[in-house]
Amino acid sequence: MPDPDDKEFAKTLAKGLEVLAAFDRETPGMTISEVANRFGFNRAVARRIVRTLEILGYLKQERRVYSLTPRVLRLGYGYLASNKVGNVIHPILKQVTAEIDEPCSMGVLDGNEVVYVAHSPGEQRHFSVGLTVGSRLPLLTTATGRALLSRLPEDHTKSLIQEAPLDRETPKTEMNRERITTLITEARQQGYAYAEDEVEIGLASVAVPVVSAAGVLIGAINVVVNNGRVDESTLRSDYAGSLKRCAVHLAAALG
């Protein structure tokens, strides 16, 4: 986290970015009062921030409710373009999709969440879980999150296990942080992480970390399926094997 007492830390800019990041599927629009209440700003500050974002073209207003405009995609496109998503990552994910006939995604660590930066949807003949570029999921209760944690430095992993939010999404969500630590250790040993019914009942996922030759964590790739159609043994053997081969290719391509 940035130090708010740092003399070079621009608090107003930080507040504006916080507001932009708050718009999502659950919160597609907010009034100025809602922005003020959500972030603890006084109404005058909230109004200046929202109006500035509107003038710059990042927000639009309809009946006093503000929402994002397509201009915000410029920010995400810069990241995707500079990180070789289009011309390097996506073609390799497509190879996995063709091999196992399932959608395949790549996620990276963003604070204490997983954010997806690439997705190969395939033919979409099967059950779709709605993962797209920009989707955010919990770190501790997803296969992708645990795969990422399995290859971070030990101190960083321990810190995130203790600090990351842990919400019960389903009756089967693992809520014991010690048990989660064990699952991450197992993921480190076997080279993949597995999770089932923890974010949504009926979904199972396997994920593999992508690590550079220098040992630096790049991200993790995963497959999510309906567990009534693909059994656990197939996910752990065939699908995990395909993802491991993909991870090697990605690591080589991304350096």
RAGIKA-V263231 format. One line per field, one symbol per residue. phi: phi as a letter, one per 20 degrees, with the letter a starting at -180 (. if undefined). burial: + if it has 9 or more other C-alpha atoms within 8 Angstrom, else -. Layout:
# RAGIKA-V263231
phi=???
burial=???
This chain:
# RAGIKA-V263231
phi=.fefeffeeefffffffgfgfffbffcfbbefffffffdmeffffgffffffffffnecccblmddbfdgfffgfffgffffdmffecffgfffffgffdlbfcccccecmdcdcedbbdfmeledgdemfcgnfccfeeddffffffffceggfffgfffedfgcdeebfdffdeffffgffffffffenbdcbbmeebfodcbcbcfdcffeneferbdbcdcffedcefffffdffffffffffffffffem
burial=--------+-----++--+---+----++++++-++----+-+-+++-++--++--+++++---+++++--+-------++--+++-+++++++-+++--+++++++++--+++++++++++-+------+-+----+++++++++++++++----+--++--+-----+--++--+--++-++++++--+++++++++--+++++++++++----+++++++++++--+---+++--++++++-+++++++---
